C-alpha cells in the first residue's frame, strides 16, 4: 500500500504560534537488516537469509517475517505473522538463515532437504515459499516494512519475475547484490527490476547455494547519517539512515480551516515521450463526457496528472506518461509508481474504486512500454479535502489571518506536524498533517491510501 498526500495552500488559512526548545529529540533507530539471499528449490530445499549490515548485534525479537500463501486472503493484510524464536539475534556483518525443518534418518532416502543447507540453519520454519508466497521483514511495533520479496496482493501465479528472469522466485536462488545498502522498504517492483542491471538481485539456477552462510556488502560506498530532510541534522550526502536524526520539539496553537479545491485539479498531462498503456475494459459505470485521469505523486508529495482520456461511450485506454528525466521537475510517473484514478464529471472530481488485472502481460505499477488493464472501475464519492476543525473553541480567527503575499521567495520546509502539534517523522503516518515553512506560510497535507 502506498500513501500519498495532496496539498492546497491557496485556500488554507492558519494563525499559529510556535515554541522552540533547546533540546532535540532523535528518531527511532533504523533497522539495519535485509534479505541477502532466497532459495526455492526442489522439495524442501528452501531458505531465507537475513543480513545484519550494522556494527551492533541486532535482536530479532523486535521484528517479524510475515507472509501470504498463494496470494493474500485479505487485500493489504498478511495471512500469517511469523515470529523469530525468543532470544534470536544476528551478529554484525553476519547472517541469520531460516530453513525448512531437516528431515532425519526416519526418511531413508533423505530426498527432501540437503544437509548442506542444514549446516547453516539458525531457525527451522515449515512454511517457506513455493515461489508465489510473499515474505517480508517488518518492525513489530510500527508494522513498518523493512524489506520484502514478492508483493502483497493476489496470487501472482507461478512466481515473480526478477532481473528479467520469468518466475525467478520459483526454482531459483536469488542473491542480493553487494551494492545494495539497505532494504527496499516494501518496494518490490523496483527491487526486482526488469533486467540484470536495474535489479537488486542476481538470479542463479536452481539449487545453487555457494553463497549461503555469508554475504558480501559494499560498505565502502555507504554513507551513514540522517536522511530525513526535515531533521535538524539532515545529511544530503547520506545513503543510509543511522537513526541519528534530531528534531525540534514544538507546540502549535491557533485556528485554521480549509475550503474545497479539488475541482481545480488539472486533468491534462504533458507528452514526455515515455508512456505505458492502461486499457479500461470495464466502462459500465462511466457516462459519455467523463474524463478519466491517472495520477502520480512527485518527490515533494504533490499529486500530478500522468494522463487522461475523454470517455465517449466505447472501450478506451489511457496513455500514462513517464517522467522526463532530462528535466529537473517531476512531470510524470517513475518506474514502480502506483496509479491513482479519478473521474471528472459535470464539474466535480470523483474518487474511484479500481481493480487492475494481474494476468500477464498486464502490470499493477508504472513501467515504460508496459501494459495495464482496469478490469473493474466504479465511481465513489466526491473527491474532497475534508476540512480541518479549529483548534480553538469555535472562535472566529479570521482577524488573525496573515500570510505573506510574496510568491517569488523560495520557501523551505521548517517542519511537519499533526493536528495536535506533534512532530511527524514519517509523514505517511497521519491522514492529515501541517507543513510549516520558514516564511510563515502553512499548507495542509491530506494523505490518501492507494
N, C-alpha and C positions, 0 to 999 in steps of 0.2 A: 504494500500500500504506500502510495506516495502522498505526502502532504504538500500542498501548495497554498500560497496566500496571495490575495489581491489587495491593492491599496487604492485609496481615494483620498487625496489630500486637498482637492479643490473644494470639497463640501464639508471638510472636517473642521470643527471649531473646538478650541481647547484653551483653558486657562489653568495654569498649574504652578506649583512651587516645588522646588527640589532641594533636598537637604543632603549634602555630601558628608561622608565620614572619612576620617583619616585612614582608617584601617580598610584593608582589602580582603576579600574572601576568594578562595581558589575554587576552581571547578573540580568535579569529581574526577578521580584518576581514570584515564582511558585504558581500556583493556588492550593488552599487547599480546594477543594470541590470535591465530587464524588457522584455517585448514591448510596444511602444507602438502598433503597427499590424500588420494582417494583411490580405492580399487574396488572394482566389481568384476570378479572372475567367476569361474565355474563353481557350482555348488556353493559352499560356504567360504570360499576364498575371497573375503571382502574385508575392508577395514577403512577407518578414518584416522588420519594422523593430524595432530594439532601441534603447532609450533609456538614456543614462547620466545619472542624476539626482544624481550626486556632484559634488564640486568638484575631482576629480582625473581625470586621464586613466587609463582602465582598459585593461589588456592583455587581449584576448580569448583569448590562448593559454592562460589558466588555466581557460577554460570551453569547453564543447561545446554543440551544439544537436541532441541525439539525436532519433530519430523512429521511428515504426512506420508501415508502409504497409498500409492496409486492415485495421487491427487488428494487434495484436502476435502474432507467431508463438508466443512463449512467454509465458505469463501472468506479469506483473511484470517483464519484461525488455524492453529496447529491441531493435528489429530492427537499427537502424543507429546507430553512434556517429559523428556528423558533427562535424568539427573546423574551426575557423577557420584561414585562411591564416597562415603564420608572420609575425609582426610586426603582426597585425591589432590595431587599437586603436579605441576610441571616446572622443572628447574630452568633457570635462564639458559637460553641457547639450546634447549633440549626439546624433545618431542614426547607426546603422550599418544599412545596408539590404542584405538578401540577396535576390537576384533570380535568375530563370532566365537562362541564357546568351542573349545578344542574337542574334537571327537577322540575319545580314548581308545584303549585296546578292545573295548566292547564292540567296536566296529573292526573286524579283522582286516578289511581291505583298506581302511583309513583313507577313503577317497574324497572325503568331504572338506578337509581342511589341512593344508600343508603345514608341517612343523616349522617351516621357515618363517611363516607369519607368526605362529605361536611364540616364537623366540622373543618377539618384540612387544607382545601384548601386555598392556597395563590394565585393561578393562574389558571384560567379556560382556557382549551385548547380543541378544538373539535376533534382533530385527534390523539388520543393516539393509542397505538398498539393493533392489533388483534392477536398478537403472533408472526407474521413474519415481523414486522416493526422494523428496527434498529433505535436506538436513541443514541445520544452522547452528551457530554458536550465539547464544544470547546472554545478556546480563539479566539475572533473575529478578532483581529488584525493580528495574525500569522496563524490562521487556525489550530493551534495545538490541537490535540485530547487529552483531559484530561481523559475522561472515556467514555466507550461505553458498550451498551447492544445489542448484536447481531453483525452481520458482514455486512460491506459494500460490496454489490455484488448482485448476483442473488437471487431470491425469495427462501428461504430455504424450502418452503412448509408450513407445519402447524406451525412450530416454531423451536427454537434451543434447543438442549439438554443441561442440566445444572446438574452438580454433578451426572451424570449417570441417570438422570430422562429424559425420552424421551419427546421432545416437551415441556420442562418445562416453556418456555416463553408464553405458551398458557394455560389458565385455571389454573394458579398457582400464588402464591405470592412468590417473591424472596426477601430475607433479606440478606444484606451484613454482613459477619461475623465481629465480633468486632476486630479480629486480623488483618483485612485489614486496612492498614495505609494510603493508597493513591489510586488514580485512576489507572486504568490499561493501560493508555496511548494508547488505541486502541487495546490492545492485548486481544481480547475477548476469543480466544480459551483457553489460559491459565487461564483466569479469570473464565470461565465456568467450566473448569476442567472435569474430567471423573468420579469422584466418590465423596463421601461426604468429604473425607479427603483432596483431592487436589483442590477442588473448593473453590472460594472465597465467595460462596453463600450458603445459607440454603434455600432449596426448601420446601415451605409449600403448603398444599392443597388449593383448590380453595376458594376464598373469606374468607380468614383468615387475619384479619387486626389488630391483637393485638399489633403489633409493630409500627403501623403508628403514626406519630407525634413526634417521638424521635428516637435516635439511640445510641446504646452502642458502645463506641470507647475505645480500649485498649491503652490509651495514655502512660501508664507506659512503654510499650515496644518500644515506638517510640524514636528514637534518631535524634534530629534535627541538621542540619548542611549542609555544601556544599558537594554535591555528585558527582561533576564533577572532574575527575582525573587530568584534565589539569589546573585546577584553582590553584591559589597560596595558598588558604586556604582549600584545599581538606581535608575532614574528612573521612577516610576509614571506620569509625565505624558508620557513619550517615546512617539512613534508610529512612529519609525524607528530601528532599531538602528544605531549608528555604529561598532560594533566596539570600543568603549572599555570593555567590561565587564571588571571585575577580580575575581579570585577568590583566596581564601586557600589556600595550598598546605598540605595536611595529610597526615599519615600515621596509619593506624589499625592497631592490633593488638588481639588478643584472641580470644575464642571466641564463636560464635553458631551457632544451629541453628534449624530450623523444625519445625512439626507440620502435619498436614493440617487444612485449614479450609474447603475448597471446598464441603463439604456443608452449610455454614451460609449459602450464598448464598440470598438472598431472591428467589423467582420471582414475587413479587407487585409490581404497578406501580400507582401512583395514577392516577386518571382526571383528566387535566389539561385536558380539553376540546378538545385538538387531537390529531389522530391521522392515521395512514395505515394502509391495509390491506395485509398481507402474506399472500398466498394460498400454501398448501402443496399443490402439485399432486403431489409425489412423497412418498407416505407408506408405501412398500413396506418401509422399514427401521424403522418405528415399530410399537410394540405398544400395545394399549389400556392406559391408565393412565399413559402417558408424559406429562410436562409439557414442552412446547417453549417456551423463553423466548428473547426477543430483547433483547440488552443493548447499552448505550451506555457511553461513558466521559465523566465530567464534567470540568470545568476543572481539578480537582485531580488527575485521573488515576485516580479510583476508578471501578470498574465498578458499574453500576446497572441494574436491570431496567426495560426500557421497555415490556414487555408479555409476556403468556404465554397459552397455551391448553392445556387438557386434551385429549389425543387419545383419541377414543372409537371409532376404527376406520373413520372416514369422512373424506373430504376436508374440510379445515378451513382457518381463516385466523387470523392473529394481528393484533390491533389494537395497533400500535406508537404509544405516546403521546409527544407532543411536550412540550418544556419549557414550563412555565407561567412566562412572563416576568414575571408580577406578583409572583413570589416571589424571594427572594434566592438560595436554594439551587437548584441544577440538579436537576430532578426528571423529566427526560425527554430525548428526542432534540432536537438542534438541526438546522436545515436543513443538509443536506450530510453529516451523520454517516453512518459506515458501520455495518453491522449485525454483531453477534456472536451466533451462535445456539448455545445449549446445551440439552441434554436432561437432565431429572431422571427417573431410572428406578430404582425399588426402593431409594431412599435414597442413590443415587450420581449425581453430576453427570458427564455425558459431553460431550466435545468433538464437534463435527460438522464434516463437510466439505459445504459447501453451494454450489450454483451458482444464481445468480439470473438470471432471464430478462432479456434486453436488448431484447426486442420491445416497441415502444410498445403500450399506454401504461405499461408497467412500467419502473421505475427501479431502480438499484442502491443508492441512498442515500435517506436520510430527507428527506421534504418533506411539509408538511401537506396532507392530502387527496390525496396521491399513491397509487400502487398499486405493489406489488412482487409477484413470484411466485418461489417456490422451486421450480425445475424439477428439481433433484437434491438429495437430503438423505441422507447416510449417517452412521452413528454411528461415531465414532472411539474412541480410548482414554479411560480415566478422566481427567477434568479435575482435575489435581492441581498443587499448587505444589511443584516439585522442591526438595528440601532443600538448603540451603547447607552445605557441609562446613566443619568448624572450620578456622580459620586456624592454630591451634596444632598441635602434633604429637600429636594424638589424646588430649590431656589432658581431664579432666572439669572443665569450667569452671563448673558449677552453683553452686559455693560463692561465686563472684564475682558471681552474678546479683543485680542491684539496680536496679529500675526504679520510679520514683515512682508511688504509687497515687493521687495527686491527679488525678482526671479532670476537674476543673472549671476548670483553668487552661488558657487558650488557648495552644496550642503554636505556635511559629514555626519554620519550616524553617531550619536552620543551613546545611546543605549536602547534596549528593548525591555519593556515591562509588560506584565499582565494587568488586568483591570484593578488589581489590588496593590499595584506599585511594586510587585516582586520582580526581580531581575529574571529574564528568560535567557538562559544559556543556550538552550536549543529551542528556537522559535516555533518549531512544529509541535511543541508540547501543549500549546494552548490554541483554542479556537479563535480567540481574539488576542491581539497584542497591540501595544502602543509603541510607535517608533518615534523617539525624540531626537531632533537634530541640533547641531551646535548653534544654529541661528534662531532657535526658539520655536521653530515650526514643528508640528506634530502630524503624524499620519497614523490612521488606524490600519492594522493589518488583519485581514479576515482569512482564516485558514479553511480550506475545503479538502476533505479526504477524497482522493480519487483512486 
